[in-house]
Amino acid sequence: MQSSSFSVSGHDVFSEKGKLDPWHWKWIDAVAPVDATPATPRQALAAAAASGRMRRIPVGVIGPREATTQQLATAEAIGTALGRIGLTGV
């Protein structure tokens, strides 16, 4: 897996690819401003979500008809983590 480094300035997310356009989910040419601070992928996603400009793309998780106890616990943990950074799930 390729590692990326992110930085955040306000609610704007930057990487070596430029600035994240959170509506189109693509990188546009830009250089991070001097006030940008290093961010983890989770912090970068949280900043994009907090901007109010992020398009929410539906994601489906498909599994067996009858989930095991472990699968249910994992799904709940993932949903909780996504909710904490401002993403919604259905």
N, C-alpha and C positions, 0 to 999 in steps of 0.2 A: 504494500500500500504506500502510495506517495504521500509524504508529509507536506502540509502547507502551513505557512505562518500567516497569521492575520493580525491586523491592527484596527483599532476603532477610534473614531473621532466623532463624538456625539453619538448619533445613531447610524453613522456611515461606516461601512465595513470595507477594508482595503486588504489586498494581498499583492503578491508579486504579479498577479494578472491585472491589477487595476482596482477600480471601485465596483462593489457589488450593486447592481440595479436590482433591488428586491422585488420589483413587480415582474420584470421579465426573466429573472433568475439567470442573469448573465453578467459577465465582467465587462466594464467599459474602461477605456483608456483613462487613467488618472494616476496621480502620484499622491500618496498619503501625505496629509499636511503635517507640519512639525509637531502639532499637539497630539497626534495619534499615539495611542498607547498599545503595547502588545496585548493580544487577546487569544484565548483558547478558542477552538472551534465552537464550543458551547457558548462562550461569551459573545462571539461574533454573531451567532444565530440569535441569541437573546437581543442583541443590539438591533439587528435587522427587524425582529418581531416588534420591538418597542417603537420603531420608527413610525408605525401606522401606515407605511407604504408597501408592506410586504404582501404579495399575493399568496393566499393560502391555497396550496395545491392539495387536493384530497389524496390520501394514501390508504390503500386497503391492505389488510393483513389477512392472509388466507391460511387456514390450518385445518386440522382434523375436525370432524363434526363434534366430537366430545373431547374437549381439552382436558389435559391432566391438571392436577393441582399445581404442579410446577409451572406449566404453561400459563395458567391463569394468573399466578403470582408474578411471573415475568411480564405479562401483558399489563398488569396493573402498575408495576414499577416503571415500565416504559411510559405509560400514559401519565403517571404522576410527574416523571422527570420532564416530559414535554410540556405539561401544564405549568411547571415552575418557571420555564423560560418564555412563557407567553404564547405557546402554540396550543391549538385546540384540537381535540379528537372527537370522533363520533363512533 
